[in-house]
Amino acid sequence: MESLNRAIEDARMRYVSANPLSMTADKSAERYLPGGNTRTVLHYSPFPLTMVAGEGAELVDLDGHCYVDFVGEYSAGLFGHSDEIIKSAVHKALDTGIAIGGPTAYERELAELLCTRFPGIDQIRFCNSGTEANIWALTTARLVTGRSKFVAFRGAYHGGIIKFPDGPCSLNIPFDFILADYNDTEGAEEVIRNAGDELAAVIVEPILGAGGNIPGNRKFLEMLRQVTREVGALLIFDEVKTARIGPAGTQGMLGIKPELTTLGKFIGGGLTTGAFGGSAEVMAHFNPKLEGNWNHAGTFNNNTCSMAAGCAAMSKIYTPQRAAEFFERSEAFRISLNEMFAAKAVPMYANGMGSIIAIHFSRKPTKRTADISAGCRSLRPLLHMELLLDGVLVCSRGDLFLSLPMTEKHLSGAKHALEKFVDRHKPLITEVLAAG
Ligand SMILES: Cc1ncc(COP(=O)(O)O)c(C=O)c1O
C-alpha cells in the first residue's frame, strides 16, 4: 500500500540520518559475516543498530543514543545488563577456573533450585541453549515411547532448526512433525488421536511466542495433557520463555504437569544455557550409574560461569515471591496499554501475558495465528522504526519483554511513545487494516 510504504520510507530515512556509525559498522561487517549478521532475528531493514553498552534496562548504540531495552535479549535479559549480584557471581566463578572439566557445586545448586520450583521437573540436565534442550526433549520422547511422530503447532518456535512460522521450515531437523493449529482444541485433538500409537510427543509453548505471544487457553492445554496420556505419548512444555511467568512458570500457574519441560533464556542469569527436565522415571535414563543409560554429552553443559550466574539469579534475585510480584506489575502495564489503545479507539492490542507482550494491530486479543491479518504484519516495520526513533527498543516483530530493572519511568516512557505513535499514525493504521 502506497501510503504505508511512504510512511515506512520516511521513518527509515530519519533512522539512516540519525545512525551513520551503525550504518558504516553494518556495511563493513558484511566482509566476514553474511549480511553482517550472525543471528537472523537481530537483522532488520535498513540495518540494525550496533550496541556498545548496557546498564540496567538501558542500552547505548554506536551513535550515542540511549534506549529503554524492551528487546530484553528476547526474554533472556530478565535481569538487565548490569546486575551486581550476577556480575559478582560470574567474577567469583572466573577466579576459580574458566572451564573446569568436572562437576561443580554450581550445577548441583542450580538443579535443586529449578527442580524444587517447576512441578513437572523432578530431575534435570543442562545443555547450551533452548534449541538444544528441545532436541534433547524430543529425542528423549522418541526413545521412551519407541515412536517417531511429533505434533507441533503452526506458528511455534522451538529453536532455529525447530520452527514452524508458516508451516514446516526447510532448515528444520528431519523429525516427523505433524502440525496442528494453536488453541484449536477440537482440531488438535483430532490430529493427536489420528497419530495415535505412532505419536511420541506433543511439543507446545504454553504461550505461542514468535507466533505473536498468544497465550494458550486452559481448555486447549488441558486437552493436550489429557489426550497425550490417553494415546501414550509424552507432553513437552517448551517453557524456554514462559518459565519467567509467575513463581513456577505457566505449568505452575495452570496446574498442568507435562512429562518433559524445556528451559533456557533467563535461567542462566543472562548467560548461555538451556535445560531439559521431567519425571524421575524418564530422567533416570540419563543416570550414568545405571546399565544401558543414555549418554547425554556437551562440553559446556555445566560451564561454570552460566551455572554460577544461574544460581545467583534464581536464588537471590528471581525468587518465587519476586516472580509473582513481577508478573503482577507487568500485567498491570500490559493492561494499561490496552486501556490506552481503547481510549484512543485505535485497532491495537498488547497481546500476551505478564512480561511477555506483543503489539498487534487488532481491536481484540489475538487467539489464533490465523487471526493475525496481513495488514497487521505490514504495519510492524513502521511501529518498530518509530519506537526506535523515540528511544524505545522493541523487537522488529513487535514483541516487548519487560525486565526487572525497569522503573515506572521506563514503563511510562514506553507507553507515551506508543501514544505518540498512535496520534501520528492512527488514520494510516485504520486505512491499512480496512484494506485487509
Ligand atoms: C519458546 C522457545 N523455545 C526455544 C527457543 C530456542 O532457544 P535458544 O535461542 O536458546 O536456542 C526459543 C528462543 O527464542 C524460544 O522462544
The ligand as a MOL file (V3000), in Angstrom:
LIG
                    3D

  0  0  0     0  0            999 V3000
M  V30 BEGIN CTAB
M  V30 COUNTS 16 16 0 0 0
M  V30 BEGIN ATOM
M  V30 1 C 9.9280 -20.9270 23.0620 0
M  V30 2 C 11.3530 -21.0440 22.6420 0
M  V30 3 N 11.9280 -22.2420 22.6010 0
M  V30 4 C 13.2100 -22.4090 22.2350 0
M  V30 5 C 13.9760 -21.3320 21.8790 0
M  V30 6 C 15.3960 -21.5360 21.4420 0
M  V30 7 O 16.2710 -21.0550 22.4180 0
M  V30 8 P 17.7730 -20.6870 22.0030 0
M  V30 9 O 17.7030 -19.4470 21.1950 0
M  V30 10 O 18.4640 -20.5090 23.3280 0
M  V30 11 O 18.3080 -21.8480 21.2510 0
M  V30 12 C 13.4260 -20.0560 21.9080 0
M  V30 13 C 14.2260 -18.8760 21.5150 0
M  V30 14 O 13.7450 -17.8000 21.2830 0
M  V30 15 C 12.0740 -19.8980 22.2970 0
M  V30 16 O 11.4910 -18.7110 22.3080 0
M  V30 END ATOM
M  V30 BEGIN BOND
M  V30 1 1 1 2
M  V30 2 1 2 3
M  V30 3 2 2 15
M  V30 4 2 3 4
M  V30 5 1 4 5
M  V30 6 1 5 6
M  V30 7 2 5 12
M  V30 8 1 6 7
M  V30 9 1 7 8
M  V30 10 2 8 9
M  V30 11 1 8 10
M  V30 12 1 8 11
M  V30 13 1 12 13
M  V30 14 1 12 15
M  V30 15 2 13 14
M  V30 16 1 15 16
M  V30 END BOND
M  V30 END CTAB
M  END
